[in-house]
C-alpha cells in the first residue's frame, strides 16, 4: 500500500493551489492565478494525479473571491485571512492599494510561501504573521494587531474549519465577535457532507481527515447575510459532473433552509449582533 500523498493539513495547501493552477489554464477559467503552479510545486501536482475531481474547491474559490469584492464595495477596510495557506488573492484580485490584508499561518508553510513569492508585488498592503489559530492567546494577540484602527474588518477562514476540533471552532467563533470585525466569510459544510468527504477522500487525507461540520446554529451570536451553494455555482459554470448539472436551475438556498439541508456546501458570510446593533 502506498503512502498517502497528503501527510498533514499543511499539505492540503499545495493540493488546493494545484487545482487553482489547473483551473487557470482553462479557456473559460473562473479566475486566473499565475502564481498557483509555482506554489503547488511538483508535490502539489502529484496530489492531483489520483482521486476525484476537486471541482467544489475550485468553485468555492470563486465564490469567496466574490464575497471579498462585495465586502470591499460595502466598506470593508481590512481583511484578515486566518490559516491563509497558499492563497494569492492579494496578488490576483483588483484590491484597493490602501487596503491592509493580514495573513496568518504556521511558520513552515508561511516561510515556504514567502520564499516562492519573493519579488512579487501585491495589489494592497500585505502583512504576514506566524500564528497557530488554535492557540487562543496567540490568536487574540494577532487579532488585536490585525484589526487595530479598522472599522469594517472581513475575516476569512476558507478551508480551515473542517480540520479543527469542534472546541477549537467554538473558541474561534467567540474570539471573532469583536466590534471591529463586521464580517466572517467561510466555506460551510453540512454534517452530511463531512461524512461524504471522509468516506470518499479519507484515505488520501490520512491524518488530515475532517473533524468539524455543524448546523448554522452552532455559530451562536452570528447571522448569515449571504450564502451561495457550490453545487448550484458549479453546475452553472459546468464544473460539476453532468448528473449534477440540474442544480444550475434550482433557486439559491434561502438562509433558513440551510439548517435542514443534509448535503450542502457553499460560501457563507456572517455578521454578528454587536455590529448590526451599532449600524
CORVEN-V618907 format. One record per residue. N is the residue number from 0. RES is the residue in one small letter. SS is DSSP state (@ for helix, = for strand, . for the rest). OMEGA is omega as a letter, one per 40 degrees, with the letter a starting at -180 (* if undefined). D_LAST is the distance of its C-alpha to the last C-alpha in Angstrom with 2 decimals. Layout:
BEGIN
n=(N | N)
res=(RES | RES)
ss=(SS | SS)
omega=(OMEGA | OMEGA)
d_last=(D_LAST | D_LAST)
END
This chain:
BEGIN
n=(0 | 1 | 2 | 3 | 4 | 5 | 6 | 7 | 8 | 9 | 10 | 11 | 12 | 13 | 14 | 15 | 16 | 17 | 18 | 19 | 20 | 21 | 22 | 23 | 24 | 25 | 26 | 27 | 28 | 29 | 30 | 31 | 32 | 33 | 34 | 35 | 36 | 37 | 38 | 39 | 40 | 41 | 42 | 43 | 44 | 45 | 46 | 47 | 48 | 49 | 50 | 51 | 52 | 53 | 54 | 55 | 56 | 57 | 58 | 59 | 60 | 61 | 62 | 63 | 64 | 65 | 66 | 67 | 68 | 69 | 70 | 71 | 72 | 73 | 74 | 75 | 76 | 77 | 78 | 79 | 80 | 81 | 82 | 83 | 84 | 85 | 86 | 87 | 88 | 89 | 90 | 91 | 92 | 93 | 94 | 95 | 96 | 97 | 98 | 99 | 100 | 101 | 102 | 103 | 104 | 105 | 106 | 107 | 108 | 109 | 110 | 111 | 112 | 113 | 114 | 115 | 116 | 117 | 118 | 119 | 120 | 121 | 122 | 123 | 124 | 125 | 126 | 127 | 128 | 129 | 130 | 131 | 132 | 133 | 134 | 135 | 136 | 137 | 138 | 139 | 140 | 141 | 142 | 143 | 144 | 145 | 146 | 147 | 148 | 149 | 150 | 151 | 152 | 153 | 154 | 155 | 156 | 157 | 158 | 159 | 160 | 161 | 162 | 163 | 164 | 165 | 166 | 167 | 168 | 169 | 170 | 171 | 172 | 173 | 174 | 175 | 176 | 177 | 178 | 179 | 180 | 181 | 182 | 183 | 184 | 185 | 186 | 187 | 188 | 189 | 190 | 191 | 192 | 193 | 194 | 195 | 196 | 197 | 198 | 199 | 200 | 201 | 202 | 203 | 204 | 205 | 206 | 207 | 208 | 209 | 210 | 211 | 212 | 213 | 214 | 215 | 216 | 217 | 218 | 219 | 220 | 221 | 222 | 223 | 224 | 225 | 226 | 227 | 228 | 229 | 230 | 231 | 232 | 233 | 234 | 235 | 236 | 237 | 238 | 239 | 240 | 241 | 242 | 243 | 244 | 245 | 246 | 247 | 248 | 249 | 250 | 251 | 252 | 253 | 254 | 255 | 256 | 257 | 258 | 259 | 260 | 261 | 262 | 263 | 264 | 265 | 266 | 267 | 268 | 269 | 270 | 271 | 272 | 273 | 274 | 275 | 276 | 277 | 278)
res=(x | x | x | x | x | x | x | x | x | x | x | x | x | x | x | x | x | x | x | x | x | x | x | x | x | x | x | x | x | x | x | x | x | x | x | x | x | x | x | x | x | x | x | x | x | x | x | x | x | x | x | x | x | x | x | x | x | x | x | x | x | x | x | x | x | x | x | x | x | x | x | x | x | x | x | x | x | x | x | x | x | x | x | x | x | x | x | x | x | x | x | x | x | x | x | x | x | x | x | x | x | x | x | x | x | x | x | x | x | x | x | x | x | x | x | x | x | x | x | x | x | x | x | x | x | x | x | x | x | x | x | x | x | x | x | x | x | x | x | x | x | x | x | x | x | x | x | x | x | x | x | x | x | x | x | x | x | x | x | x | x | x | x | x | x | x | x | x | x | x | x | x | x | x | x | x | x | x | x | x | x | x | x | x | x | x | x | x | x | x | x | x | x | x | x | x | x | x | x | x | x | x | x | x | x | x | x | x | x | x | x | x | x | x | x | x | x | x | x | x | x | x | x | x | x | x | x | x | x | x | x | x | x | x | x | x | x | x | x | x | x | x | x | x | x | x | x | x | x | x | x | x | x | x | x | x | x | x | x | x | x | x | x | x | x | x | x | x | x | x | x | x | x | x | x | x | x | x | x)
ss=(. | . | . | . | . | . | . | . | . | . | @ | @ | @ | @ | @ | @ | @ | @ | @ | @ | @ | @ | @ | @ | . | . | . | . | . | . | . | . | . | . | . | @ | @ | @ | @ | @ | @ | @ | @ | @ | @ | @ | @ | . | . | . | . | . | . | . | @ | @ | @ | @ | @ | @ | @ | @ | @ | @ | @ | @ | @ | @ | @ | @ | @ | @ | @ | . | . | . | . | = | = | = | = | = | . | . | . | . | . | . | @ | @ | @ | @ | . | . | . | . | . | . | . | = | = | = | = | = | = | . | @ | @ | @ | @ | @ | @ | @ | @ | @ | @ | @ | . | . | . | . | . | . | . | = | = | = | = | = | = | . | . | . | . | . | @ | @ | @ | @ | @ | @ | @ | @ | @ | @ | @ | @ | . | . | . | . | . | = | = | = | = | . | . | . | . | @ | @ | @ | . | . | @ | @ | @ | @ | @ | @ | @ | @ | @ | @ | . | . | . | . | . | = | = | = | = | = | = | = | = | = | . | @ | @ | @ | @ | @ | @ | @ | @ | @ | @ | @ | @ | @ | @ | @ | @ | @ | @ | . | . | . | . | . | . | . | @ | @ | @ | . | . | . | = | = | = | = | = | = | = | = | @ | @ | @ | @ | @ | @ | @ | . | . | . | . | . | @ | @ | @ | @ | @ | @ | @ | @ | . | . | . | . | . | @ | @ | @ | @ | . | . | . | . | . | . | = | = | = | = | = | = | = | = | @ | @ | @ | @ | @ | @ | .)
omega=(a | i | i | a | i | a | i | a | a | i | a | i | i | i | i | i | i | i | i | i | i | i | a | a | a | i | i | a | i | i | i | i | a | a | a | a | i | a | i | a | i | a | i | i | a | a | i | a | a | i | a | i | a | a | i | i | i | a | i | i | a | a | i | i | a | i | i | a | i | i | i | i | a | i | i | a | i | i | i | a | a | a | a | i | a | i | a | a | i | a | a | i | i | a | i | a | a | a | i | a | a | i | i | i | a | a | a | a | i | i | i | a | a | i | i | a | a | a | i | a | i | a | i | i | a | a | a | i | i | a | i | a | i | i | a | a | i | i | a | i | i | i | i | i | a | a | a | i | a | i | a | a | i | i | i | i | a | i | a | a | a | a | a | i | i | i | i | i | i | i | i | i | a | a | a | i | a | a | a | i | a | a | i | a | a | i | a | a | i | i | i | i | i | i | a | i | i | i | a | a | a | a | i | a | i | a | i | i | a | a | a | i | a | i | a | a | i | a | a | a | a | i | i | i | i | i | a | a | i | a | a | a | a | i | i | a | a | i | a | i | a | a | a | a | i | i | a | a | i | i | i | a | i | a | a | a | i | a | a | a | a | a | a | i | a | i | a | i | i | i | a | a | a | i | a | a | a | a | *)
d_last=(57.65 | 55.62 | 52.85 | 49.33 | 47.94 | 44.66 | 45.41 | 41.98 | 38.26 | 38.43 | 40.96 | 38.48 | 36.72 | 39.96 | 40.30 | 36.92 | 37.68 | 41.02 | 39.47 | 37.10 | 40.28 | 42.03 | 39.23 | 39.24 | 42.92 | 42.50 | 42.95 | 39.95 | 37.81 | 34.14 | 33.58 | 35.93 | 36.07 | 39.09 | 38.70 | 38.63 | 42.42 | 43.02 | 40.53 | 41.92 | 45.47 | 48.53 | 47.17 | 44.13 | 46.36 | 48.73 | 46.00 | 45.53 | 49.27 | 49.24 | 47.00 | 44.82 | 42.70 | 39.21 | 37.59 | 34.54 | 33.78 | 34.44 | 32.09 | 29.37 | 29.42 | 28.78 | 25.93 | 24.11 | 25.00 | 23.17 | 20.02 | 20.08 | 20.62 | 17.94 | 15.38 | 16.80 | 16.62 | 12.87 | 12.49 | 13.97 | 15.78 | 17.68 | 19.59 | 21.27 | 24.09 | 25.64 | 29.29 | 29.23 | 32.88 | 34.42 | 31.33 | 31.78 | 28.55 | 28.27 | 31.70 | 31.55 | 28.11 | 27.28 | 24.66 | 23.62 | 26.23 | 23.79 | 21.82 | 22.59 | 23.64 | 24.73 | 27.29 | 28.74 | 31.86 | 35.24 | 37.72 | 40.34 | 38.11 | 36.15 | 39.50 | 40.93 | 38.02 | 38.21 | 41.97 | 41.70 | 38.99 | 40.81 | 41.07 | 38.19 | 35.39 | 31.77 | 29.59 | 26.94 | 27.14 | 28.15 | 28.47 | 30.31 | 30.83 | 33.11 | 31.27 | 32.26 | 29.02 | 30.92 | 31.56 | 28.73 | 29.50 | 29.81 | 26.60 | 24.64 | 26.35 | 25.63 | 21.88 | 21.88 | 23.60 | 21.94 | 18.31 | 19.29 | 17.63 | 15.17 | 11.39 | 11.13 | 14.28 | 15.90 | 18.59 | 21.65 | 24.24 | 26.41 | 29.79 | 29.25 | 28.44 | 31.65 | 33.78 | 32.22 | 33.29 | 30.97 | 30.70 | 29.58 | 26.87 | 25.64 | 25.63 | 23.70 | 21.13 | 20.51 | 20.82 | 18.00 | 15.40 | 14.35 | 11.17 | 12.30 | 12.84 | 10.29 | 13.17 | 16.65 | 19.31 | 22.74 | 25.82 | 26.00 | 29.48 | 30.69 | 33.37 | 35.93 | 35.22 | 35.67 | 39.07 | 39.98 | 39.12 | 41.11 | 43.93 | 44.25 | 43.31 | 43.99 | 47.28 | 45.90 | 42.85 | 45.21 | 43.42 | 40.12 | 40.03 | 36.65 | 35.65 | 32.19 | 30.66 | 28.79 | 27.06 | 23.30 | 23.24 | 24.45 | 20.97 | 19.80 | 16.17 | 15.31 | 14.73 | 16.31 | 14.49 | 17.62 | 21.27 | 24.45 | 27.95 | 30.36 | 33.27 | 32.09 | 31.26 | 34.55 | 36.54 | 35.19 | 36.00 | 39.37 | 38.87 | 39.49 | 42.93 | 44.37 | 44.28 | 40.46 | 40.12 | 39.57 | 36.01 | 35.28 | 35.46 | 33.42 | 29.95 | 27.03 | 26.23 | 23.77 | 21.40 | 23.27 | 26.61 | 26.03 | 26.74 | 30.14 | 31.17 | 34.08 | 34.28 | 30.98 | 29.70 | 26.98 | 24.00 | 20.83 | 17.29 | 15.18 | 11.64 | 11.34 | 10.14 | 9.14 | 6.49 | 5.36 | 5.71 | 3.81 | 0.00)
END
